[in-house]
């Protein structure tokens, strides 16, 4: 690992909310506590879901909280060539293949096998197109897991030792979707590698993406970052606060108050009031002590 490089990568499908600020603050504090860089990347690879101007609104929200990125902001929507090159590299190494399956096809295959299915769980891909399309038209592109792929193991700086059997729980996963858009897993790994990211600090809800991203890092000869998955802000019903369940946009008439609430979620002690810059400096020291 070289000098610390962290990042915050919001999806501009809506404004930042309280949960977003917790993730942003955690990643900013970790970068500053390590004397490193903090980069901002707009993950707008799914452009149809991103309202015009939402990216600028998010950047403005971060600025109101004193969270300024180092260097130029990146937009995934401008990175098409890099993702295509990565897919080409995986194809050359026989680590990707075209897939003609619809969701219904996958469900039908599993139903025919007679195996039970959790009501809200997603079926692992059964490998239907691994050996060819049998004359069908390709719809998507998938990552080819190695035969006998062992569980992926890593250590999260907050959650501790982790492991996931991607073959059993996910199967060969999508790299480019049937609608032509690049999948999150490929885009984030390519961009983290290109930006030299050494440390990924993000919400705990994204922890189950880590194993797939580690497999892609290996296949593309990219270094593995360190991971820290921060606690989540939860709604009254116990579910994660998110744009999908109607989370309210950040109230930033008093940015320091919003930051103090985010700091409480992260387990930081009460910090003295005052200027925003002074509070952020004190929070950085507190974070360094918490993570020591």
C-alpha positions as CSV (number, residue, x, y, z in Angstrom):
1,X,0.0,0.0,0.0
2,X,1.2,3.5,-0.8
3,X,0.1,6.7,1.0
4,X,-3.5,6.7,2.2
5,X,-6.2,7.4,-0.5
6,X,-9.8,7.3,0.6
7,X,-13.0,8.2,-1.2
8,X,-16.7,8.9,-0.9
9,X,-18.8,7.7,-3.8
10,X,-22.4,8.8,-3.6
11,X,-25.0,7.7,-6.1
12,X,-26.9,10.9,-7.3
13,X,-30.4,9.3,-7.3
14,X,-31.4,11.8,-4.5
15,X,-29.9,14.2,-2.1
16,X,-27.7,13.1,0.8
17,X,-29.6,12.1,4.0
18,X,-28.5,11.4,7.6
19,X,-27.2,8.0,6.7
20,X,-25.2,9.3,3.8
21,X,-23.6,11.9,6.0
22,X,-22.5,9.2,8.4
23,X,-20.7,7.4,5.6
24,X,-19.2,10.6,4.2
25,X,-18.0,11.8,7.6
26,X,-16.5,8.4,8.5
27,X,-14.5,8.3,5.2
28,X,-13.4,11.9,5.5
29,X,-12.3,11.5,9.1
30,X,-10.4,8.3,8.3
31,X,-8.5,10.0,5.5
32,X,-7.7,13.0,7.6
33,X,-6.6,11.0,10.6
34,X,-4.2,9.1,8.3
35,X,-2.9,12.3,6.8
36,X,-4.2,11.1,3.4
37,X,-6.3,12.2,0.5
38,X,-10.1,12.1,0.3
39,X,-11.6,11.9,-3.1
40,X,-15.2,12.3,-4.2
41,X,-16.6,10.2,-7.0
42,X,-20.1,10.5,-8.4
43,X,-21.4,7.0,-9.0
44,X,-23.9,7.9,-11.8
45,X,-23.3,4.8,-13.9
46,X,-27.1,4.2,-13.8
47,X,-27.9,7.6,-15.5
48,X,-31.6,6.9,-16.0
49,X,-32.1,7.0,-12.2
50,X,-30.1,10.2,-11.6
51,X,-32.1,13.4,-11.8
52,X,-30.4,16.3,-13.6
53,X,-28.4,18.5,-11.2
54,X,-28.5,16.0,-8.3
55,X,-24.7,15.5,-8.5
56,X,-24.1,19.3,-8.0
57,X,-26.6,19.3,-5.1
58,X,-24.7,16.6,-3.4
59,X,-21.4,18.3,-3.8
60,X,-23.0,21.4,-2.4
61,X,-24.2,19.5,0.6
62,X,-20.7,18.1,1.3
63,X,-19.3,21.6,1.0
64,X,-21.8,23.0,3.5
65,X,-20.5,20.4,6.0
66,X,-16.8,21.4,5.3
67,X,-16.2,18.1,3.5
68,X,-14.1,19.0,0.5
69,X,-12.5,16.5,-1.8
70,X,-8.8,16.5,-2.8
71,X,-8.4,16.9,-6.5
72,X,-11.0,16.7,-9.3
73,X,-14.3,15.0,-8.8
74,X,-14.9,11.9,-10.9
75,X,-18.1,10.9,-12.7
76,X,-18.7,7.3,-13.6
77,X,-20.8,8.3,-16.6
78,X,-17.6,9.6,-18.2
79,X,-15.7,6.3,-17.7
80,X,-17.3,4.1,-20.3
81,X,-14.0,3.4,-22.1
82,X,-12.3,2.2,-18.9
83,X,-15.1,-0.2,-18.1
84,X,-15.1,-1.6,-21.6
85,X,-11.3,-2.1,-21.4
86,X,-11.7,-4.0,-18.1
87,X,-14.3,-6.3,-19.6
88,X,-12.1,-6.9,-22.6
89,X,-9.3,-7.9,-20.2
90,X,-11.5,-10.3,-18.4
91,X,-12.7,-11.8,-21.7
92,X,-9.1,-12.4,-22.8
93,X,-8.4,-14.2,-19.6
94,X,-11.6,-16.3,-19.8
95,X,-13.0,-14.6,-16.7
96,X,-16.1,-13.2,-18.4
97,X,-18.8,-14.6,-20.8
98,X,-22.1,-13.5,-22.4
99,X,-25.4,-14.5,-20.8
100,X,-28.8,-14.8,-22.5
101,X,-30.8,-15.5,-19.3
102,X,-33.6,-13.4,-17.9
103,X,-34.6,-13.4,-14.3
104,X,-37.5,-15.7,-15.2
105,X,-35.1,-18.1,-16.8
106,X,-33.0,-18.3,-13.6
107,X,-36.1,-18.8,-11.5
108,X,-37.3,-21.5,-13.8
109,X,-34.0,-23.3,-13.6
110,X,-34.0,-23.3,-9.8
111,X,-37.7,-24.3,-9.6
112,X,-37.0,-27.3,-11.8
113,X,-34.3,-28.3,-9.4
114,X,-36.8,-28.6,-6.6
115,X,-34.6,-26.6,-4.2
116,X,-36.4,-24.3,-1.7
117,X,-36.2,-20.6,-2.1
118,X,-36.2,-17.9,0.5
119,X,-39.1,-15.5,-0.3
120,X,-37.0,-12.4,-0.5
121,X,-33.6,-13.9,-1.3
122,X,-32.1,-13.7,-4.8
123,X,-31.2,-17.0,-6.5
124,X,-27.5,-17.6,-7.3
125,X,-26.8,-17.8,-11.0
126,X,-27.0,-21.5,-12.0
127,X,-24.4,-21.2,-14.7
128,X,-26.7,-21.8,-17.6
129,X,-24.6,-19.9,-20.2
130,X,-21.2,-20.9,-18.9
131,X,-20.6,-23.3,-21.8
132,X,-22.3,-21.2,-24.5
133,X,-25.6,-19.6,-25.5
134,X,-27.0,-22.5,-27.5
135,X,-28.0,-20.1,-30.3
136,X,-29.7,-17.5,-28.0
137,X,-29.0,-13.8,-28.1
138,X,-26.6,-12.4,-25.4
139,X,-28.2,-10.0,-23.0
140,X,-25.6,-9.4,-20.3
141,X,-22.0,-10.2,-19.4
142,X,-21.0,-12.2,-16.3
143,X,-17.9,-12.8,-14.3
144,X,-16.7,-16.4,-14.5
145,X,-15.8,-17.7,-11.1
146,X,-12.9,-20.1,-11.0
147,X,-13.9,-23.8,-10.8
148,X,-13.9,-24.7,-7.1
149,X,-13.7,-21.1,-6.1
150,X,-13.0,-21.1,-2.4
151,X,-14.7,-18.6,0.0
152,X,-13.3,-15.1,0.0
153,X,-11.8,-14.1,3.3
154,X,-10.9,-10.6,4.5
155,X,-10.7,-8.6,7.7
156,X,-12.9,-5.5,8.1
157,X,-11.4,-2.9,10.4
158,X,-14.6,-2.6,12.3
159,X,-16.5,-5.9,11.8
160,X,-13.5,-8.1,12.1
161,X,-12.8,-11.4,10.1
162,X,-15.3,-11.9,7.3
163,X,-15.9,-14.6,4.7
164,X,-18.3,-15.2,1.8
165,X,-18.7,-18.2,-0.5
166,X,-19.6,-16.2,-3.7
167,X,-20.1,-19.4,-5.7
168,X,-22.8,-20.7,-3.4
169,X,-24.4,-17.4,-2.5
170,X,-24.2,-15.4,-5.7
171,X,-22.7,-17.4,-8.6
172,X,-21.3,-15.8,-11.7
173,X,-22.3,-12.2,-11.2
174,X,-23.2,-9.5,-13.8
175,X,-20.6,-7.1,-15.1
176,X,-22.7,-5.4,-17.8
177,X,-26.5,-5.5,-17.5
178,X,-29.0,-6.4,-20.1
179,X,-29.9,-2.7,-20.5
180,X,-26.3,-2.0,-21.5
181,X,-25.4,-0.2,-18.3
182,X,-22.3,-1.2,-16.4
183,X,-22.8,-3.1,-13.2
184,X,-21.8,-1.4,-9.9
185,X,-19.3,-4.2,-9.0
186,X,-17.2,-3.7,-12.1
187,X,-17.4,0.1,-12.2
188,X,-16.4,0.5,-8.5
189,X,-13.4,-1.8,-8.7
190,X,-12.1,-0.2,-11.9
191,X,-12.4,3.3,-10.5
192,X,-10.9,2.4,-7.1
193,X,-7.9,0.9,-9.0
194,X,-7.6,3.9,-11.3
195,X,-7.8,6.4,-8.4
196,X,-5.2,4.5,-6.3
197,X,-7.7,4.0,-3.5
198,X,-6.0,2.2,-0.5
199,X,-8.9,2.4,2.0
200,X,-12.6,2.0,1.5
201,X,-14.8,3.4,4.3
202,X,-18.5,3.0,3.6
203,X,-21.8,1.9,5.1
204,X,-22.3,-1.6,6.6
205,X,-25.0,-2.3,4.1
206,X,-22.3,-2.5,1.4
207,X,-20.3,-5.2,3.2
208,X,-21.8,-8.0,1.2
209,X,-20.3,-6.5,-2.0
210,X,-16.8,-6.9,-0.7
211,X,-16.1,-10.5,-1.7
212,X,-17.2,-9.9,-5.3
213,X,-15.0,-6.8,-5.5
214,X,-12.0,-8.7,-4.1
215,X,-12.5,-11.4,-6.8
216,X,-12.6,-8.7,-9.5
217,X,-9.5,-7.0,-8.1
218,X,-7.6,-10.3,-8.3
219,X,-8.8,-11.0,-11.9
220,X,-7.7,-7.5,-13.0
221,X,-4.4,-7.5,-11.1
222,X,-5.5,-4.6,-8.9
223,X,-4.4,-4.2,-5.2
224,X,-6.9,-5.0,-2.5
225,X,-7.8,-1.9,-0.4
226,X,-8.4,-2.1,3.3
227,X,-12.1,-2.0,4.3
228,X,-14.1,-0.4,7.1
229,X,-17.8,-0.6,7.1
230,X,-19.4,2.0,9.3
231,X,-22.6,1.7,11.3
232,X,-25.9,2.5,9.7
233,X,-28.6,5.1,10.5
234,X,-31.9,3.2,10.9
235,X,-35.5,4.4,10.5
236,X,-38.1,3.9,13.2
237,X,-39.0,0.5,11.8
238,X,-35.4,-0.7,12.2
239,X,-34.6,-0.7,8.5
240,X,-31.7,1.1,7.0
241,X,-32.4,4.8,6.3
242,X,-32.3,5.1,2.5
243,X,-33.6,7.1,-0.4
244,X,-35.8,4.0,-1.3
245,X,-37.7,4.2,1.9
246,X,-38.2,7.9,1.8
247,X,-35.3,9.3,3.9
248,X,-35.6,13.0,4.3
249,X,-32.8,15.2,2.7
250,X,-30.2,16.5,5.1
251,X,-31.3,19.6,7.0
252,X,-28.3,21.8,6.7
253,X,-29.4,25.1,8.1
254,X,-27.0,24.2,10.9
255,X,-24.3,21.9,9.4
256,X,-22.5,21.5,12.7
257,X,-25.6,20.0,14.3
258,X,-26.0,17.5,11.4
259,X,-22.3,16.5,11.8
260,X,-22.7,16.1,15.5
261,X,-25.6,13.7,15.0
262,X,-23.5,11.7,12.5
263,X,-20.6,11.6,14.9
264,X,-22.8,10.1,17.6
265,X,-23.7,7.2,15.2
266,X,-20.0,6.6,14.6
267,X,-19.4,6.4,18.4
268,X,-17.4,9.6,18.8
269,X,-17.7,11.4,22.2
270,X,-19.4,14.8,22.4
271,X,-17.1,17.4,21.0
272,X,-16.9,21.1,21.8
273,X,-19.0,23.5,19.8
274,X,-17.5,26.3,17.9
275,X,-16.4,26.9,14.3
276,X,-17.0,24.2,11.8
277,X,-13.3,23.8,11.0
278,X,-12.4,23.5,14.7
279,X,-15.1,20.9,15.2
280,X,-13.8,18.8,12.3
281,X,-10.2,19.0,13.6
282,X,-11.4,17.8,17.0
283,X,-13.5,15.0,15.4
284,X,-10.4,13.9,13.4
285,X,-8.4,13.5,16.6
286,X,-11.3,11.7,18.3
287,X,-11.6,9.3,15.3
288,X,-7.8,8.6,15.4
289,X,-8.2,7.6,19.0
290,X,-11.2,5.5,18.4
291,X,-9.6,3.6,15.5
292,X,-6.2,3.1,17.3
